[in-house]
Amino acid sequence: MRGKIKEYTNNPGSASLLNTIIGSLVIVAAAHGIPIDGAIATIVVLYILKIGINVFCKYTAPDGEAEQAKNNNS
């Protein structure tokens, strides 16, 4: 999913790619036992695209992973 988001960032005019990302989010959520509506998935995807996937992953990572990423970047 991260690769698709980065690809969309390079080509923001691609509506089919945006639909693919939204569909991927619905499938990933369902695989983890979280049923999510397409409308909610759209809002989540647009939010992630707005703030950037790297920022989103950094601030939603568990504490141990966040510290490790911070140390790796230093």
CHARMM internal coordinates of N, CA and C (Angstrom, degrees):
IC EDIT
DIST 1 N 1 CA 1.4495
DIST 1 CA 1 C 1.5247
ANGL 1 N 1 CA 1 C 110.12
DIST 1 C 2 N 1.3176
ANGL 1 CA 1 C 2 N 116.31
DIHE 1 N 1 CA 1 C 2 N -38.01
DIST 2 N 2 CA 1.4626
ANGL 1 C 2 N 2 CA 119.87
DIHE 1 CA 1 C 2 N 2 CA -179.77
DIST 2 CA 2 C 1.5279
ANGL 2 N 2 CA 2 C 110.74
DIHE 1 C 2 N 2 CA 2 C -60.38
DIST 2 C 3 N 1.3238
ANGL 2 CA 2 C 3 N 117.46
DIHE 2 N 2 CA 2 C 3 N -40.18
DIST 3 N 3 CA 1.4618
ANGL 2 C 3 N 3 CA 121.83
DIHE 2 CA 2 C 3 N 3 CA 178.90
DIST 3 CA 3 C 1.5204
ANGL 3 N 3 CA 3 C 111.78
DIHE 2 C 3 N 3 CA 3 C -63.13
DIST 3 C 4 N 1.3249
ANGL 3 CA 3 C 4 N 116.19
DIHE 3 N 3 CA 3 C 4 N -39.81
DIST 4 N 4 CA 1.4628
ANGL 3 C 4 N 4 CA 120.09
DIHE 3 CA 3 C 4 N 4 CA 178.65
DIST 4 CA 4 C 1.5177
ANGL 4 N 4 CA 4 C 111.05
DIHE 3 C 4 N 4 CA 4 C -66.30
DIST 4 C 5 N 1.3236
ANGL 4 CA 4 C 5 N 116.48
DIHE 4 N 4 CA 4 C 5 N -37.63
DIST 5 N 5 CA 1.4668
ANGL 4 C 5 N 5 CA 119.66
DIHE 4 CA 4 C 5 N 5 CA 178.87
DIST 5 CA 5 C 1.5198
ANGL 5 N 5 CA 5 C 110.09
DIHE 4 C 5 N 5 CA 5 C -67.05
DIST 5 C 6 N 1.3214
ANGL 5 CA 5 C 6 N 117.55
DIHE 5 N 5 CA 5 C 6 N -41.97
DIST 6 N 6 CA 1.4672
ANGL 5 C 6 N 6 CA 119.87
DIHE 5 CA 5 C 6 N 6 CA 177.93
DIST 6 CA 6 C 1.5220
ANGL 6 N 6 CA 6 C 110.54
DIHE 5 C 6 N 6 CA 6 C -64.42
DIST 6 C 7 N 1.3286
ANGL 6 CA 6 C 7 N 117.26
DIHE 6 N 6 CA 6 C 7 N -38.25
DIST 7 N 7 CA 1.4579
ANGL 6 C 7 N 7 CA 121.08
DIHE 6 CA 6 C 7 N 7 CA 177.88
DIST 7 CA 7 C 1.5274
ANGL 7 N 7 CA 7 C 110.44
DIHE 6 C 7 N 7 CA 7 C -63.73
DIST 7 C 8 N 1.3404
ANGL 7 CA 7 C 8 N 116.59
DIHE 7 N 7 CA 7 C 8 N -41.56
DIST 8 N 8 CA 1.4660
ANGL 7 C 8 N 8 CA 120.38
DIHE 7 CA 7 C 8 N 8 CA 178.39
DIST 8 CA 8 C 1.5236
ANGL 8 N 8 CA 8 C 111.15
DIHE 7 C 8 N 8 CA 8 C -65.29
DIST 8 C 9 N 1.3240
ANGL 8 CA 8 C 9 N 117.03
DIHE 8 N 8 CA 8 C 9 N -35.82
DIST 9 N 9 CA 1.4661
ANGL 8 C 9 N 9 CA 121.06
DIHE 8 CA 8 C 9 N 9 CA 178.30
DIST 9 CA 9 C 1.5266
ANGL 9 N 9 CA 9 C 110.41
DIHE 8 C 9 N 9 CA 9 C -60.36
DIST 9 C 10 N 1.3358
ANGL 9 CA 9 C 10 N 116.70
DIHE 9 N 9 CA 9 C 10 N -35.92
DIST 10 N 10 CA 1.4622
ANGL 9 C 10 N 10 CA 120.82
DIHE 9 CA 9 C 10 N 10 CA 178.16
DIST 10 CA 10 C 1.5226
ANGL 10 N 10 CA 10 C 112.22
DIHE 9 C 10 N 10 CA 10 C -75.51
DIST 10 C 11 N 1.3365
ANGL 10 CA 10 C 11 N 117.76
DIHE 10 N 10 CA 10 C 11 N -24.90
DIST 11 N 11 CA 1.4588
ANGL 10 C 11 N 11 CA 122.18
DIHE 10 CA 10 C 11 N 11 CA -177.98
DIST 11 CA 11 C 1.5304
ANGL 11 N 11 CA 11 C 109.46
DIHE 10 C 11 N 11 CA 11 C -135.45
DIST 11 C 12 N 1.3444
ANGL 11 CA 11 C 12 N 117.95
DIHE 11 N 11 CA 11 C 12 N 73.50
DIST 12 N 12 CA 1.4645
ANGL 11 C 12 N 12 CA 120.14
DIHE 11 CA 11 C 12 N 12 CA -173.90
DIST 12 CA 12 C 1.5278
ANGL 12 N 12 CA 12 C 114.74
DIHE 11 C 12 N 12 CA 12 C -69.25
DIST 12 C 13 N 1.3123
ANGL 12 CA 12 C 13 N 118.77
DIHE 12 N 12 CA 12 C 13 N -8.34
DIST 13 N 13 CA 1.4537
ANGL 12 C 13 N 13 CA 120.92
DIHE 12 CA 12 C 13 N 13 CA 179.67
DIST 13 CA 13 C 1.5129
ANGL 13 N 13 CA 13 C 113.84
DIHE 12 C 13 N 13 CA 13 C -86.33
DIST 13 C 14 N 1.3137
ANGL 13 CA 13 C 14 N 118.30
DIHE 13 N 13 CA 13 C 14 N -1.10
DIST 14 N 14 CA 1.4546
ANGL 13 C 14 N 14 CA 122.27
DIHE 13 CA 13 C 14 N 14 CA -175.65
DIST 14 CA 14 C 1.5237
ANGL 14 N 14 CA 14 C 110.95
DIHE 13 C 14 N 14 CA 14 C -86.00
DIST 14 C 15 N 1.3412
ANGL 14 CA 14 C 15 N 116.13
DIHE 14 N 14 CA 14 C 15 N 100.42
DIST 15 N 15 CA 1.4627
ANGL 14 C 15 N 15 CA 120.81
DIHE 14 CA 14 C 15 N 15 CA -179.89
DIST 15 CA 15 C 1.5209
ANGL 15 N 15 CA 15 C 111.33
DIHE 14 C 15 N 15 CA 15 C -68.66
DIST 15 C 16 N 1.3267
ANGL 15 CA 15 C 16 N 116.68
DIHE 15 N 15 CA 15 C 16 N -35.27
DIST 16 N 16 CA 1.4693
ANGL 15 C 16 N 16 CA 118.79
DIHE 15 CA 15 C 16 N 16 CA -179.33
DIST 16 CA 16 C 1.5260
ANGL 16 N 16 CA 16 C 111.04
DIHE 15 C 16 N 16 CA 16 C -66.78
DIST 16 C 17 N 1.3227
ANGL 16 CA 16 C 17 N 117.03
DIHE 16 N 16 CA 16 C 17 N -35.42
DIST 17 N 17 CA 1.4587
ANGL 16 C 17 N 17 CA 120.42
DIHE 16 CA 16 C 17 N 17 CA 177.71
DIST 17 CA 17 C 1.5245
ANGL 17 N 17 CA 17 C 110.34
DIHE 16 C 17 N 17 CA 17 C -68.21
DIST 17 C 18 N 1.3172
ANGL 17 CA 17 C 18 N 117.45
DIHE 17 N 17 CA 17 C 18 N -38.23
DIST 18 N 18 CA 1.4660
ANGL 17 C 18 N 18 CA 120.95
DIHE 17 CA 17 C 18 N 18 CA 176.69
DIST 18 CA 18 C 1.5244
ANGL 18 N 18 CA 18 C 110.28
DIHE 17 C 18 N 18 CA 18 C -62.59
DIST 18 C 19 N 1.3258
ANGL 18 CA 18 C 19 N 117.00
DIHE 18 N 18 CA 18 C 19 N -43.32
DIST 19 N 19 CA 1.4679
ANGL 18 C 19 N 19 CA 120.41
DIHE 18 CA 18 C 19 N 19 CA 177.39
DIST 19 CA 19 C 1.5200
ANGL 19 N 19 CA 19 C 111.38
DIHE 18 C 19 N 19 CA 19 C -62.85
DIST 19 C 20 N 1.3213
ANGL 19 CA 19 C 20 N 116.94
DIHE 19 N 19 CA 19 C 20 N -36.36
DIST 20 N 20 CA 1.4646
ANGL 19 C 20 N 20 CA 121.05
DIHE 19 CA 19 C 20 N 20 CA 178.00
DIST 20 CA 20 C 1.5257
ANGL 20 N 20 CA 20 C 110.88
DIHE 19 C 20 N 20 CA 20 C -64.37
DIST 20 C 21 N 1.3225
ANGL 20 CA 20 C 21 N 116.65
DIHE 20 N 20 CA 20 C 21 N -41.88
DIST 21 N 21 CA 1.4701
ANGL 20 C 21 N 21 CA 120.76
DIHE 20 CA 20 C 21 N 21 CA 179.21
DIST 21 CA 21 C 1.5220
ANGL 21 N 21 CA 21 C 110.31
DIHE 20 C 21 N 21 CA 21 C -64.08
DIST 21 C 22 N 1.3259
ANGL 21 CA 21 C 22 N 116.59
DIHE 21 N 21 CA 21 C 22 N -43.22
DIST 22 N 22 CA 1.4668
ANGL 21 C 22 N 22 CA 120.43
DIHE 21 CA 21 C 22 N 22 CA 179.83
DIST 22 CA 22 C 1.5301
ANGL 22 N 22 CA 22 C 109.83
DIHE 21 C 22 N 22 CA 22 C -63.58
DIST 22 C 23 N 1.3184
ANGL 22 CA 22 C 23 N 116.75
DIHE 22 N 22 CA 22 C 23 N -44.30
DIST 23 N 23 CA 1.4611
ANGL 22 C 23 N 23 CA 120.53
DIHE 22 CA 22 C 23 N 23 CA 177.55
DIST 23 CA 23 C 1.5172
ANGL 23 N 23 CA 23 C 112.08
DIHE 22 C 23 N 23 CA 23 C -62.34
DIST 23 C 24 N 1.3229
ANGL 23 CA 23 C 24 N 116.70
DIHE 23 N 23 CA 23 C 24 N -38.93
DIST 24 N 24 CA 1.4627
ANGL 23 C 24 N 24 CA 121.00
DIHE 23 CA 23 C 24 N 24 CA 178.26
DIST 24 CA 24 C 1.5214
ANGL 24 N 24 CA 24 C 111.08
DIHE 23 C 24 N 24 CA 24 C -62.86
DIST 24 C 25 N 1.3240
ANGL 24 CA 24 C 25 N 116.71
DIHE 24 N 24 CA 24 C 25 N -40.60
DIST 25 N 25 CA 1.4592
ANGL 24 C 25 N 25 CA 120.38
DIHE 24 CA 24 C 25 N 25 CA 178.99
DIST 25 CA 25 C 1.5247
ANGL 25 N 25 CA 25 C 110.41
DIHE 24 C 25 N 25 CA 25 C -63.48
DIST 25 C 26 N 1.3198
ANGL 25 CA 25 C 26 N 117.11
DIHE 25 N 25 CA 25 C 26 N -43.23
DIST 26 N 26 CA 1.4707
ANGL 25 C 26 N 26 CA 120.72
DIHE 25 CA 25 C 26 N 26 CA 178.64
DIST 26 CA 26 C 1.5239
ANGL 26 N 26 CA 26 C 110.26
DIHE 25 C 26 N 26 CA 26 C -60.88
DIST 26 C 27 N 1.3266
ANGL 26 CA 26 C 27 N 117.40
DIHE 26 N 26 CA 26 C 27 N -42.76
DIST 27 N 27 CA 1.4638
ANGL 26 C 27 N 27 CA 121.60
DIHE 26 CA 26 C 27 N 27 CA -179.02
DIST 27 CA 27 C 1.5283
ANGL 27 N 27 CA 27 C 111.41
DIHE 26 C 27 N 27 CA 27 C -68.14
DIST 27 C 28 N 1.3277
ANGL 27 CA 27 C 28 N 117.12
DIHE 27 N 27 CA 27 C 28 N -44.03
DIST 28 N 28 CA 1.4737
ANGL 27 C 28 N 28 CA 120.61
DIHE 27 CA 27 C 28 N 28 CA 179.39
DIST 28 CA 28 C 1.5213
ANGL 28 N 28 CA 28 C 110.29
DIHE 27 C 28 N 28 CA 28 C -63.15
DIST 28 C 29 N 1.3242
ANGL 28 CA 28 C 29 N 116.82
DIHE 28 N 28 CA 28 C 29 N -43.16
DIST 29 N 29 CA 1.4657
ANGL 28 C 29 N 29 CA 119.95
DIHE 28 CA 28 C 29 N 29 CA 179.24
DIST 29 CA 29 C 1.5249
ANGL 29 N 29 CA 29 C 110.66
DIHE 28 C 29 N 29 CA 29 C -63.35
DIST 29 C 30 N 1.3263
ANGL 29 CA 29 C 30 N 116.99
DIHE 29 N 29 CA 29 C 30 N -43.37
DIST 30 N 30 CA 1.4693
ANGL 29 C 30 N 30 CA 120.60
DIHE 29 CA 29 C 30 N 30 CA 179.73
DIST 30 CA 30 C 1.5231
ANGL 30 N 30 CA 30 C 111.31
DIHE 29 C 30 N 30 CA 30 C -64.10
DIST 30 C 31 N 1.3249
ANGL 30 CA 30 C 31 N 116.81
DIHE 30 N 30 CA 30 C 31 N -36.67
DIST 31 N 31 CA 1.4660
ANGL 30 C 31 N 31 CA 120.36
DIHE 30 CA 30 C 31 N 31 CA 178.69
DIST 31 CA 31 C 1.5202
ANGL 31 N 31 CA 31 C 111.75
DIHE 30 C 31 N 31 CA 31 C -64.75
DIST 31 C 32 N 1.3271
ANGL 31 CA 31 C 32 N 116.56
DIHE 31 N 31 CA 31 C 32 N -26.07
DIST 32 N 32 CA 1.4611
ANGL 31 C 32 N 32 CA 121.02
DIHE 31 CA 31 C 32 N 32 CA 178.90
DIST 32 CA 32 C 1.5278
ANGL 32 N 32 CA 32 C 112.04
DIHE 31 C 32 N 32 CA 32 C -96.97
DIST 32 C 33 N 1.3417
ANGL 32 CA 32 C 33 N 116.40
DIHE 32 N 32 CA 32 C 33 N 11.37
DIST 33 N 33 CA 1.4544
ANGL 32 C 33 N 33 CA 120.45
DIHE 32 CA 32 C 33 N 33 CA 175.99
DIST 33 CA 33 C 1.5107
ANGL 33 N 33 CA 33 C 114.85
DIHE 32 C 33 N 33 CA 33 C 82.36
DIST 33 C 34 N 1.3285
ANGL 33 CA 33 C 34 N 117.50
DIHE 33 N 33 CA 33 C 34 N 17.70
DIST 34 N 34 CA 1.4621
ANGL 33 C 34 N 34 CA 121.09
DIHE 33 CA 33 C 34 N 34 CA -179.74
DIST 34 CA 34 C 1.5263
ANGL 34 N 34 CA 34 C 108.21
DIHE 33 C 34 N 34 CA 34 C -115.12
DIST 34 C 35 N 1.3253
ANGL 34 CA 34 C 35 N 117.71
DIHE 34 N 34 CA 34 C 35 N 100.16
DIST 35 N 35 CA 1.4623
ANGL 34 C 35 N 35 CA 118.57
DIHE 34 CA 34 C 35 N 35 CA 177.91
DIST 35 CA 35 C 1.5336
ANGL 35 N 35 CA 35 C 109.31
DIHE 34 C 35 N 35 CA 35 C -70.90
DIST 35 C 36 N 1.3103
ANGL 35 CA 35 C 36 N 116.41
DIHE 35 N 35 CA 35 C 36 N 129.25
DIST 36 N 36 CA 1.4646
ANGL 35 C 36 N 36 CA 120.51
DIHE 35 CA 35 C 36 N 36 CA -177.34
DIST 36 CA 36 C 1.5243
ANGL 36 N 36 CA 36 C 108.73
DIHE 35 C 36 N 36 CA 36 C -132.65
DIST 36 C 37 N 1.3066
ANGL 36 CA 36 C 37 N 116.00
DIHE 36 N 36 CA 36 C 37 N 134.46
DIST 37 N 37 CA 1.4543
ANGL 36 C 37 N 37 CA 122.70
DIHE 36 CA 36 C 37 N 37 CA 179.08
DIST 37 CA 37 C 1.5291
ANGL 37 N 37 CA 37 C 109.76
DIHE 36 C 37 N 37 CA 37 C -74.52
DIST 37 C 38 N 1.3134
ANGL 37 CA 37 C 38 N 116.44
DIHE 37 N 37 CA 37 C 38 N 150.80
DIST 38 N 38 CA 1.4577
ANGL 37 C 38 N 38 CA 120.95
DIHE 37 CA 37 C 38 N 38 CA -179.74
DIST 38 CA 38 C 1.5167
ANGL 38 N 38 CA 38 C 113.32
DIHE 37 C 38 N 38 CA 38 C -60.52
DIST 38 C 39 N 1.3408
ANGL 38 CA 38 C 39 N 116.58
DIHE 38 N 38 CA 38 C 39 N -35.47
DIST 39 N 39 CA 1.4733
ANGL 38 C 39 N 39 CA 120.03
DIHE 38 CA 38 C 39 N 39 CA 179.94
DIST 39 CA 39 C 1.5285
ANGL 39 N 39 CA 39 C 110.74
DIHE 38 C 39 N 39 CA 39 C -66.34
DIST 39 C 40 N 1.3191
ANGL 39 CA 39 C 40 N 116.21
DIHE 39 N 39 CA 39 C 40 N -41.28
DIST 40 N 40 CA 1.4664
ANGL 39 C 40 N 40 CA 119.78
DIHE 39 CA 39 C 40 N 40 CA 178.24
DIST 40 CA 40 C 1.5166
ANGL 40 N 40 CA 40 C 110.04
DIHE 39 C 40 N 40 CA 40 C -68.65
DIST 40 C 41 N 1.3263
ANGL 40 CA 40 C 41 N 116.84
DIHE 40 N 40 CA 40 C 41 N -39.67
DIST 41 N 41 CA 1.4628
ANGL 40 C 41 N 41 CA 120.71
DIHE 40 CA 40 C 41 N 41 CA 177.85
DIST 41 CA 41 C 1.5313
ANGL 41 N 41 CA 41 C 110.51
DIHE 40 C 41 N 41 CA 41 C -61.49
DIST 41 C 42 N 1.3177
ANGL 41 CA 41 C 42 N 117.11
DIHE 41 N 41 CA 41 C 42 N -37.02
DIST 42 N 42 CA 1.4625
ANGL 41 C 42 N 42 CA 120.95
DIHE 41 CA 41 C 42 N 42 CA 177.88
DIST 42 CA 42 C 1.5168
ANGL 42 N 42 CA 42 C 110.80
DIHE 41 C 42 N 42 CA 42 C -61.80
DIST 42 C 43 N 1.3241
ANGL 42 CA 42 C 43 N 116.83
DIHE 42 N 42 CA 42 C 43 N -44.76
DIST 43 N 43 CA 1.4706
ANGL 42 C 43 N 43 CA 120.89
DIHE 42 CA 42 C 43 N 43 CA 179.46
DIST 43 CA 43 C 1.5235
ANGL 43 N 43 CA 43 C 110.45
DIHE 42 C 43 N 43 CA 43 C -63.16
DIST 43 C 44 N 1.3270
ANGL 43 CA 43 C 44 N 116.47
DIHE 43 N 43 CA 43 C 44 N -43.25
DIST 44 N 44 CA 1.4660
ANGL 43 C 44 N 44 CA 120.97
DIHE 43 CA 43 C 44 N 44 CA 179.87
DIST 44 CA 44 C 1.5295
ANGL 44 N 44 CA 44 C 110.42
DIHE 43 C 44 N 44 CA 44 C -62.55
DIST 44 C 45 N 1.3255
ANGL 44 CA 44 C 45 N 116.96
DIHE 44 N 44 CA 44 C 45 N -45.89
DIST 45 N 45 CA 1.4694
ANGL 44 C 45 N 45 CA 120.94
DIHE 44 CA 44 C 45 N 45 CA -179.51
DIST 45 CA 45 C 1.5219
ANGL 45 N 45 CA 45 C 110.64
DIHE 44 C 45 N 45 CA 45 C -63.63
DIST 45 C 46 N 1.3101
ANGL 45 CA 45 C 46 N 117.97
DIHE 45 N 45 CA 45 C 46 N -44.22
DIST 46 N 46 CA 1.4716
ANGL 45 C 46 N 46 CA 120.07
DIHE 45 CA 45 C 46 N 46 CA 179.26
DIST 46 CA 46 C 1.5245
ANGL 46 N 46 CA 46 C 111.00
DIHE 45 C 46 N 46 CA 46 C -63.60
DIST 46 C 47 N 1.3272
ANGL 46 CA 46 C 47 N 117.75
DIHE 46 N 46 CA 46 C 47 N -36.23
DIST 47 N 47 CA 1.4639
ANGL 46 C 47 N 47 CA 121.12
DIHE 46 CA 46 C 47 N 47 CA 176.92
DIST 47 CA 47 C 1.5243
ANGL 47 N 47 CA 47 C 110.68
DIHE 46 C 47 N 47 CA 47 C -65.08
DIST 47 C 48 N 1.3354
ANGL 47 CA 47 C 48 N 115.98
DIHE 47 N 47 CA 47 C 48 N -45.54
DIST 48 N 48 CA 1.4661
ANGL 47 C 48 N 48 CA 120.05
DIHE 47 CA 47 C 48 N 48 CA 179.68
DIST 48 CA 48 C 1.5288
ANGL 48 N 48 CA 48 C 110.14
DIHE 47 C 48 N 48 CA 48 C -62.58
DIST 48 C 49 N 1.3207
ANGL 48 CA 48 C 49 N 116.81
DIHE 48 N 48 CA 48 C 49 N -41.63
DIST 49 N 49 CA 1.4692
ANGL 48 C 49 N 49 CA 119.93
DIHE 48 CA 48 C 49 N 49 CA 178.70
DIST 49 CA 49 C 1.5223
ANGL 49 N 49 CA 49 C 111.15
DIHE 48 C 49 N 49 CA 49 C -64.95
DIST 49 C 50 N 1.3193
ANGL 49 CA 49 C 50 N 117.29
DIHE 49 N 49 CA 49 C 50 N -34.88
DIST 50 N 50 CA 1.4665
ANGL 49 C 50 N 50 CA 121.16
DIHE 49 CA 49 C 50 N 50 CA -178.99
DIST 50 CA 50 C 1.5217
ANGL 50 N 50 CA 50 C 111.62
DIHE 49 C 50 N 50 CA 50 C -67.15
DIST 50 C 51 N 1.3380
ANGL 50 CA 50 C 51 N 117.09
DIHE 50 N 50 CA 50 C 51 N -47.54
DIST 51 N 51 CA 1.4651
ANGL 50 C 51 N 51 CA 119.19
DIHE 50 CA 50 C 51 N 51 CA -176.43
DIST 51 CA 51 C 1.5173
ANGL 51 N 51 CA 51 C 112.88
DIHE 50 C 51 N 51 CA 51 C -86.96
DIST 51 C 52 N 1.3190
ANGL 51 CA 51 C 52 N 116.65
DIHE 51 N 51 CA 51 C 52 N -18.00
DIST 52 N 52 CA 1.4647
ANGL 51 C 52 N 52 CA 120.24
DIHE 51 CA 51 C 52 N 52 CA -178.78
DIST 52 CA 52 C 1.5069
ANGL 52 N 52 CA 52 C 111.03
DIHE 51 C 52 N 52 CA 52 C 98.58
DIST 52 C 53 N 1.3049
ANGL 52 CA 52 C 53 N 116.14
DIHE 52 N 52 CA 52 C 53 N 138.57
DIST 53 N 53 CA 1.4645
ANGL 52 C 53 N 53 CA 121.58
DIHE 52 CA 52 C 53 N 53 CA -175.99
DIST 53 CA 53 C 1.5218
ANGL 53 N 53 CA 53 C 111.77
DIHE 52 C 53 N 53 CA 53 C -66.93
DIST 53 C 54 N 1.3219
ANGL 53 CA 53 C 54 N 118.76
DIHE 53 N 53 CA 53 C 54 N -36.14
DIST 54 N 54 CA 1.4645
ANGL 53 C 54 N 54 CA 120.41
DIHE 53 CA 53 C 54 N 54 CA -178.34
DIST 54 CA 54 C 1.5167
ANGL 54 N 54 CA 54 C 111.44
DIHE 53 C 54 N 54 CA 54 C -67.52
DIST 54 C 55 N 1.3331
ANGL 54 CA 54 C 55 N 116.84
DIHE 54 N 54 CA 54 C 55 N -41.09
DIST 55 N 55 CA 1.4619
ANGL 54 C 55 N 55 CA 120.54
DIHE 54 CA 54 C 55 N 55 CA 177.79
DIST 55 CA 55 C 1.5218
ANGL 55 N 55 CA 55 C 109.62
DIHE 54 C 55 N 55 CA 55 C -65.00
DIST 55 C 56 N 1.3237
ANGL 55 CA 55 C 56 N 116.69
DIHE 55 N 55 CA 55 C 56 N -43.12
DIST 56 N 56 CA 1.4617
ANGL 55 C 56 N 56 CA 120.89
DIHE 55 CA 55 C 56 N 56 CA 179.69
DIST 56 CA 56 C 1.5215
ANGL 56 N 56 CA 56 C 111.20
DIHE 55 C 56 N 56 CA 56 C -60.45
DIST 56 C 57 N 1.3180
ANGL 56 CA 56 C 57 N 117.15
DIHE 56 N 56 CA 56 C 57 N -45.90
DIST 57 N 57 CA 1.4699
ANGL 56 C 57 N 57 CA 120.67
DIHE 56 CA 56 C 57 N 57 CA -179.48
DIST 57 CA 57 C 1.5255
ANGL 57 N 57 CA 57 C 111.55
DIHE 56 C 57 N 57 CA 57 C -66.77
DIST 57 C 58 N 1.3228
ANGL 57 CA 57 C 58 N 117.01
DIHE 57 N 57 CA 57 C 58 N -37.32
DIST 58 N 58 CA 1.4658
ANGL 57 C 58 N 58 CA 120.83
DIHE 57 CA 57 C 58 N 58 CA -179.15
DIST 58 CA 58 C 1.5303
ANGL 58 N 58 CA 58 C 110.84
DIHE 57 C 58 N 58 CA 58 C -64.15
DIST 58 C 59 N 1.3366
ANGL 58 CA 58 C 59 N 117.01
DIHE 58 N 58 CA 58 C 59 N -43.31
DIST 59 N 59 CA 1.4570
ANGL 58 C 59 N 59 CA 119.67
DIHE 58 CA 58 C 59 N 59 CA -175.35
DIST 59 CA 59 C 1.5185
ANGL 59 N 59 CA 59 C 113.99
DIHE 58 C 59 N 59 CA 59 C -87.52
DIST 59 C 60 N 1.3316
ANGL 59 CA 59 C 60 N 118.61
DIHE 59 N 59 CA 59 C 60 N -6.93
DIST 60 N 60 CA 1.4550
ANGL 59 C 60 N 60 CA 119.86
DIHE 59 CA 59 C 60 N 60 CA 176.47
DIST 60 CA 60 C 1.5280
ANGL 60 N 60 CA 60 C 112.08
DIHE 59 C 60 N 60 CA 60 C -109.64
DIST 60 C 61 N 1.3255
ANGL 60 CA 60 C 61 N 117.28
DIHE 60 N 60 CA 60 C 61 N 2.15
DIST 61 N 61 CA 1.4612
ANGL 60 C 61 N 61 CA 121.06
DIHE 60 CA 60 C 61 N 61 CA 178.75
DIST 61 CA 61 C 1.5247
ANGL 61 N 61 CA 61 C 109.60
DIHE 60 C 61 N 61 CA 61 C -73.66
DIST 61 C 62 N 1.3314
ANGL 61 CA 61 C 62 N 116.81
DIHE 61 N 61 CA 61 C 62 N 147.95
DIST 62 N 62 CA 1.4708
ANGL 61 C 62 N 62 CA 119.67
DIHE 61 CA 61 C 62 N 62 CA 173.41
DIST 62 CA 62 C 1.5321
ANGL 62 N 62 CA 62 C 109.79
DIHE 61 C 62 N 62 CA 62 C -58.55
DIST 62 C 63 N 1.3165
ANGL 62 CA 62 C 63 N 116.82
DIHE 62 N 62 CA 62 C 63 N 157.25
DIST 63 N 63 CA 1.4637
ANGL 62 C 63 N 63 CA 121.84
DIHE 62 CA 62 C 63 N 63 CA -174.63
DIST 63 CA 63 C 1.5232
ANGL 63 N 63 CA 63 C 113.43
DIHE 62 C 63 N 63 CA 63 C -53.09
DIST 63 C 64 N 1.3047
ANGL 63 CA 63 C 64 N 118.34
DIHE 63 N 63 CA 63 C 64 N -43.83
DIST 64 N 64 CA 1.4639
ANGL 63 C 64 N 64 CA 121.39
DIHE 63 CA 63 C 64 N 64 CA -178.50
DIST 64 CA 64 C 1.5182
ANGL 64 N 64 CA 64 C 112.06
DIHE 63 C 64 N 64 CA 64 C -63.13
DIST 64 C 65 N 1.3221
ANGL 64 CA 64 C 65 N 117.08
DIHE 64 N 64 CA 64 C 65 N -41.60
DIST 65 N 65 CA 1.4646
ANGL 64 C 65 N 65 CA 120.57
DIHE 64 CA 64 C 65 N 65 CA 179.38
DIST 65 CA 65 C 1.5216
ANGL 65 N 65 CA 65 C 111.20
DIHE 64 C 65 N 65 CA 65 C -69.68
DIST 65 C 66 N 1.3209
ANGL 65 CA 65 C 66 N 117.69
DIHE 65 N 65 CA 65 C 66 N -36.41
DIST 66 N 66 CA 1.4643
ANGL 65 C 66 N 66 CA 121.33
DIHE 65 CA 65 C 66 N 66 CA 179.37
DIST 66 CA 66 C 1.5267
ANGL 66 N 66 CA 66 C 110.41
DIHE 65 C 66 N 66 CA 66 C -64.85
DIST 66 C 67 N 1.3183
ANGL 66 CA 66 C 67 N 116.45
DIHE 66 N 66 CA 66 C 67 N -42.61
DIST 67 N 67 CA 1.4709
ANGL 66 C 67 N 67 CA 120.03
DIHE 66 CA 66 C 67 N 67 CA 178.72
DIST 67 CA 67 C 1.5265
ANGL 67 N 67 CA 67 C 110.29
DIHE 66 C 67 N 67 CA 67 C -65.71
DIST 67 C 68 N 1.3273
ANGL 67 CA 67 C 68 N 117.26
DIHE 67 N 67 CA 67 C 68 N -40.75
DIST 68 N 68 CA 1.4524
ANGL 67 C 68 N 68 CA 120.75
DIHE 67 CA 67 C 68 N 68 CA -179.90
DIST 68 CA 68 C 1.5279
ANGL 68 N 68 CA 68 C 110.46
DIHE 67 C 68 N 68 CA 68 C -64.71
DIST 68 C 69 N 1.3219
ANGL 68 CA 68 C 69 N 117.31
DIHE 68 N 68 CA 68 C 69 N -41.37
DIST 69 N 69 CA 1.4706
ANGL 68 C 69 N 69 CA 120.57
DIHE 68 CA 68 C 69 N 69 CA 178.57
DIST 69 CA 69 C 1.5151
ANGL 69 N 69 CA 69 C 110.45
DIHE 68 C 69 N 69 CA 69 C -65.63
DIST 69 C 70 N 1.3332
ANGL 69 CA 69 C 70 N 116.67
DIHE 69 N 69 CA 69 C 70 N -38.16
DIST 70 N 70 CA 1.4592
ANGL 69 C 70 N 70 CA 120.39
DIHE 69 CA 69 C 70 N 70 CA 179.21
DIST 70 CA 70 C 1.5393
ANGL 70 N 70 CA 70 C 110.25
DIHE 69 C 70 N 70 CA 70 C -64.65
DIST 70 C 71 N 1.3353
ANGL 70 CA 70 C 71 N 116.50
DIHE 70 N 70 CA 70 C 71 N -42.06
DIST 71 N 71 CA 1.4566
ANGL 70 C 71 N 71 CA 120.85
DIHE 70 CA 70 C 71 N 71 CA 179.75
DIST 71 CA 71 C 1.5201
ANGL 71 N 71 CA 71 C 111.57
DIHE 70 C 71 N 71 CA 71 C -68.06
DIST 71 C 72 N 1.3263
ANGL 71 CA 71 C 72 N 118.39
DIHE 71 N 71 CA 71 C 72 N -35.46
DIST 72 N 72 CA 1.4519
ANGL 71 C 72 N 72 CA 122.03
DIHE 71 CA 71 C 72 N 72 CA 179.03
DIST 72 CA 72 C 1.5233
ANGL 72 N 72 CA 72 C 111.79
DIHE 71 C 72 N 72 CA 72 C -68.29
DIST 72 C 73 N 1.3264
ANGL 72 CA 72 C 73 N 117.80
DIHE 72 N 72 CA 72 C 73 N -30.92
DIST 73 N 73 CA 1.4616
ANGL 72 C 73 N 73 CA 122.08
DIHE 72 CA 72 C 73 N 73 CA -178.97
DIST 73 CA 73 C 1.5194
ANGL 73 N 73 CA 73 C 112.37
DIHE 72 C 73 N 73 CA 73 C -80.34
DIST 73 C 74 N 1.3321
ANGL 73 CA 73 C 74 N 117.10
DIHE 73 N 73 CA 73 C 74 N -15.88
DIST 74 N 74 CA 1.4799
ANGL 73 C 74 N 74 CA 120.35
DIHE 73 CA 73 C 74 N 74 CA -177.84
DIST 74 CA 74 C 1.5053
ANGL 74 N 74 CA 74 C 111.87
DIHE 73 C 74 N 74 CA 74 C -78.53
END
COOR INIT
IC SEED 1 N 1 CA 1 C
IC BUILD
